[in-house]
């Protein structure tokens, strides 16, 4: 009885997790699990935005995030940001971002991110932005990026699926 | 004295003179350009996004903050501006006349108009400054010992840049920096100390 109750609770929580308003989704393609893609709301006039997520490779072969798209963006790149002392440095990862077998990689503010460039319209908090992610091995998957508040750190999106 | 000997003496003399000169250049410690906190800051004069001109001279008597950034910056610039917006609000009336200057390191794309629009998303006490070209940008960066560098990307370019917020006191002297990694409480305490200093 208590096991059934537990199962019911778990099912209910799972339902909340997947269907609850405002929560970003998880995706799977091939051996890759993609947790909760999100982006930050942009200031007025901004032409760029960062997209974030955690990608876990459950397979035996390395894969690579090599591209993608986002509906409001004219261009999409994969970047790495890092701080060297007080200097912010940004690089485009021209060979993409490797996800080693059995590993997860988290794209987060201050580190790896997908870069939406040439934005046609600002990203507003609460919106969902349609897009794609392209992996070298697993292929292309359609995703939605949930737009969080400006300055959001995506703490709830930081864990692997 | 034969000719060979003269040549030999001349050659050795030349080597001695060159060696001495090299030693002087290499070993003589360069005098420090200036000491301690006076090294950061200095004269500048830039157009603000509202059409006015802001200079180190015109800011005398008022503490201020200054940040190097650009609008094609997905993370550190909007986050820094959001944080300082929150700090200014937390300080209340104390910071009523305080100004934060956002110097664009990308004047090729960041026009006064775009900066005005962009900064409209943050506290109105944040004012955009637009260097008229490379010389003005290099000048203010040098004055604040800030770094900026254009980096090519597949679709264009981005900018590396110093991302601290400089705090300058009412005399135009360097007071300290604000950093995103600091807790809001510590940042605001620093701003209060700056504003209390006359």
Interface residues (C-beta under 8 A of the other chain):
Chain A: X40 X42 X43 X44 X45 X46 X47 X48 X49 X50 X75 X77 X79 X81 X83 X86 X87 X88 X89 X90 X91 X92 X94 X109 X110 X113 X115 X116 X117 X118 X150 X151
Chain B: X71 X72 X73 X74 X75 X76 X78 X79 X81 X82 X83 X114 X117 X118 X119 X120 X121 X122 X147 X151 X153 X154 X155 X156 X158 X159 X160 X161 X162 X163 X164 X177 X179
